Amino acid sequence: MARVLGYKNFHAHCDHMPGKERALRVSGIVECPTDGWSAKLVPHERTGPPAINPLVLELDLVMTESTSATDVITDIEVEEYKVTDPAFDYHDVYIFGDGDHGDGPGQVVVIHTQ
């Protein structure tokens, strides 16, 4: 399996504007060595003790390769991850990779719109 070449434009935004749905949205772009990939974010599966800071949302970046791919560097948009009416005003999102494809983009600061 090919490794991710890079991560671009990962951002996390929580909208607090009156009249709008309060939601945290996380997305970004993964640079892959071939086309034929898809990417999505899912809640992090922790095998050890719970996270130390509840204000950091932990996600896993899941990469899926199709059966056919062309050797061309391709930017893959990550399917937006959305938390409707989050229980916390998260400060950061930490995105883990799966190890096979890369380490993940790491820490992303949440922007809060008031």
KOLFI-379591 format. One record per residue: residue number from 1; residue in one letter; y, x, z of N, C-alpha, C, O in turn. Coordinates in steps of 0.1 Angstrom, whole numbers. Layout:
// residues N
  nr rest   npy   npx   npz  capy  capx  capz   cpy   cpx   cpz   opy   opx   opz
 NUM    A     Y     X     Z     Y     X     Z     Y     X     Z     Y     X     Z
...
END
This chain:
// residues 114
  nr rest   npy   npx   npz  capy  capx  capz   cpy   cpx   cpz   opy   opx   opz
   1    M   -12     8     0     0     0     0    12     9     0    13    19     7
   2    A    22     5    -8    34    12    -9    43    10     3    43    -1    10
   3    R    51    20     7    61    19    18    74    14    12    78    15     1
   4    V    81     8    21    95     3    18   104    15    16   102    25    23
   5    L   113    15     6   122    26     3   134    25    12   140    36    15
   6    G   138    13    16   151    12    24   154    -2    27   147   -12    23
   7    Y   164    -4    36   168   -17    41   183   -18    38   190    -8    41
   8    K   188   -29    33   202   -31    30   207   -44    35   200   -54    36
   9    N   219   -44    39   227   -56    43   220   -65    53   222   -78    52
  10    F   213   -60    62   207   -69    73   219   -73    82   227   -65    86
  11    H   219   -86    84   230   -92    92   224  -104   100   215  -110    96
  12    A   231  -106   112   228  -117   120   241  -124   124   250  -118   128
  13    H   241  -137   122   253  -145   123   250  -157   131   241  -165   128
  14    C   258  -160   142   257  -172   149   270  -180   148   280  -175   152
  15    D   269  -192   143   281  -200   141   283  -210   152   274  -218   156
  16    H   295  -209   158   299  -217   170   310  -226   166   316  -233   175
  17    M   313  -227   153   325  -235   149   323  -250   152   312  -255   149
  18    P   333  -257   157   332  -271   159   329  -279   147   334  -276   136
  19    G   320  -289   148   316  -297   136   305  -291   128   300  -298   119
  20    K   300  -279   131   289  -273   124   277  -272   133   278  -272   145
  21    E   266  -271   127   253  -269   134   253  -255   140   256  -245   133
  22    R   251  -254   153   250  -241   160   237  -235   157   226  -241   160
  23    A   237  -224   150   225  -217   145   227  -202   144   238  -198   140
  24    L   216  -195   147   216  -181   144   208  -179   131   197  -183   130
  25    R   214  -171   122   207  -168   109   206  -153   108   216  -146   110
  26    V   195  -149   103   192  -134   101   186  -133    87   177  -140    83
  27    S   192  -123    80   186  -120    66   190  -106    62   197   -99    69
  28    G   185  -102    51   188   -89    45   180   -86    33   174   -96    27
  29    I   180   -74    28   173   -70    16   164   -58    19   168   -49    26
  30    V   152   -58    13   143   -47    14   142   -41     0   139   -48   -10
  31    E   143   -28     0   141   -21   -13   127   -16   -14   122    -8    -6
  32    C   120   -21   -24   106   -18   -26   104    -9   -39   112   -10   -48
  33    P    93    -1   -39    90     7   -51    85     0   -63    84     5   -74
  34    T    81   -13   -61    76   -21   -72    81   -35   -70    86   -39   -59
  35    D    80   -43   -80    84   -57   -79    71   -65   -74    61   -58   -71
  36    G    72   -77   -72    60   -85   -68    58   -86   -53    47   -88   -48
  37    W    69   -84   -46    68   -85   -31    76   -97   -26    85  -102   -33
  38    S    72  -102   -15    80  -111    -7    82  -106     7    74   -99    12
  39    A    92  -111    14    95  -106    27   100  -118    36   109  -126    31
  40    K    96  -119    48   101  -129    57   101  -123    71    95  -113    74
  41    L   109  -130    80   110  -126    94   103  -136   102   104  -148   100
  42    V    95  -132   112    88  -140   121    90  -135   135    94  -124   137
  43    P    88  -144   146    90  -139   159    80  -127   162    69  -127   157
  44    H    85  -117   169    78  -105   172    66  -109   181    67  -116   191
  45    E    54  -103   178    42  -105   186    41   -94   196    37   -83   192
  46    R    45   -96   208    45   -85   218    31   -85   225    26   -95   229
  47    T    25   -73   225    12   -71   232    13   -66   246     4   -67   254
  48    G    25   -61   250    27   -56   263    36   -65   271    35   -77   269
  49    P    43   -60   281    51   -68   290    63   -74   281    66   -70   270
  50    P    69   -85   287    80   -91   279    92   -82   278    93   -72   285
  51    A   100   -85   268   112   -77   265   121   -76   277   122   -85   285
  52    I   128   -64   279   136   -62   290   149   -70   290   153   -76   300
  53    N   155   -72   278   167   -79   276   165   -92   269   162   -92   257
  54    P   167  -103   275   165  -116   269   176  -119   258   175  -129   251
  55    L   187  -111   258   197  -114   248   195  -106   235   204  -106   227
  56    V   183  -100   234   179   -93   221   168  -101   216   157  -102   221
  57    L   170  -107   204   159  -115   197   151  -104   189   156   -97   182
  58    E   138  -105   192   129   -95   185   121  -103   174   115  -113   176
  59    L   122   -97   162   115  -102   150   107   -92   143   109   -80   144
  60    D    96   -96   136    88   -88   128    91   -91   113    93  -102   109
  61    L    93   -80   105    94   -81    91    80   -81    85    73   -71    86
  62    V    77   -92    78    63   -93    72    65   -92    57    72  -100    51
  63    M    58   -82    51    58   -80    37    45   -84    31    34   -81    36
  64    T    46   -91    19    34   -96    12    35   -91    -2    45   -94    -9
  65    E    25   -85    -7    24   -80   -21    16   -90   -30     6   -94   -26
  66    S    21   -93   -42    14  -101   -51     3   -93   -58     2   -81   -56
  67    T    -5   -99   -65   -16   -93   -72   -12   -84   -83   -19   -74   -87
  68    S    -1   -86   -89     4   -78  -100    18   -73   -97    26   -81   -92
  69    A    21   -61  -100    34   -55   -98    37   -44  -108    28   -37  -113
  70    T    50   -43  -111    54   -33  -121    61   -22  -113    69   -25  -103
  71    D    59    -9  -117    65     2  -110    80     3  -113    84    10  -122
  72    V    88    -5  -106   103    -5  -108   109    -8   -94   105   -17   -88
  73    I   118     1   -90   125    -1   -77   132   -15   -77   140   -18   -86
  74    T   129   -23   -67   133   -37   -67   139   -41   -53   133   -38   -43
  75    D   150   -48   -53   156   -53   -41   150   -67   -39   151   -76   -47
  76    I   143   -69   -27   137   -81   -24   145   -88   -13   147   -82    -2
  77    E   150  -100   -15   158  -107    -5   148  -113     6   138  -119     3
  78    V   151  -110    18   143  -115    29   146  -129    32   158  -133    33
  79    E   136  -137    33   137  -152    36   145  -153    49   142  -147    59
  80    E   156  -161    49   164  -163    60   156  -168    72   148  -177    71
  81    Y   158  -162    84   152  -166    96   163  -174   104   174  -169   105
  82    K   160  -186   108   170  -194   114   165  -200   128   154  -205   129
  83    V   174  -198   138   171  -204   151   182  -215   153   194  -212   155
  84    T   178  -228   153   187  -239   155   190  -240   170   181  -241   178
  85    D   203  -241   174   207  -243   187   200  -233   197   193  -237   206
  86    P   202  -220   195   195  -210   203   198  -211   218   209  -215   222
  87    A   188  -208   226   189  -210   240   198  -199   246   204  -201   257
  88    F   200  -188   239   208  -177   244   219  -174   233   217  -176   222
  89    D   230  -168   238   240  -162   228   235  -147   226   240  -138   233
  90    Y   226  -146   217   220  -132   215   231  -122   211   240  -126   204
  91    H   230  -110   217   239   -99   213   234   -92   201   242   -87   193
  92    D   221   -90   200   215   -82   190   201   -88   185   195   -97   192
  93    V   197   -84   173   184   -88   168   177   -74   166   183   -65   160
  94    Y   165   -73   170   158   -60   167   146   -64   158   138   -73   161
  95    I   146   -58   146   136   -61   136   126   -50   134   130   -38   131
  96    F   113   -53   137   102   -43   136    96   -44   123    95   -55   117
  97    G    91   -33   117    83   -33   105    68   -33   110    65   -34   122
  98    D    59   -34   100    45   -35   104    38   -21   104    26   -21   107
  99    G    46   -11   102    40     3   102    33     7    89    34    19    85
 100    D    27    -2    82    21     1    69    32     2    58    30    11    49
 101    H    42    -6    59    52    -6    49    65     1    53    74     4    45
 102    G    67     3    66    79     9    71    81     5    85    74    -3    91
 103    D    91    11    91    94     9   106   103    -3   108   105    -7   120
 104    G   109    -8    98   118   -20    99   132   -15   100   135    -3   103
 105    P   142   -24    98   156   -20    99   161   -17   113   172   -11   114
 106    G   154   -21   123   158   -18   137   169   -28   142   167   -40   140
 107    Q   179   -23   149   189   -31   156   199   -37   146   205   -29   138
 108    V   202   -50   148   213   -56   140   221   -64   150   216   -72   158
 109    V   234   -61   150   244   -67   160   247   -81   155   249   -84   143
 110    V   246   -91   164   249  -105   160   264  -107   160   271  -103   169
 111    I   269  -113   149   283  -117   148   284  -131   152   277  -140   147
 112    H   293  -134   161   295  -148   166   309  -153   161   319  -147   163
 113    T   308  -164   153   320  -171   148   324  -182   158   316  -190   161
 114    Q   336  -181   163   341  -191   173   348  -202   166   353  -211   173
END
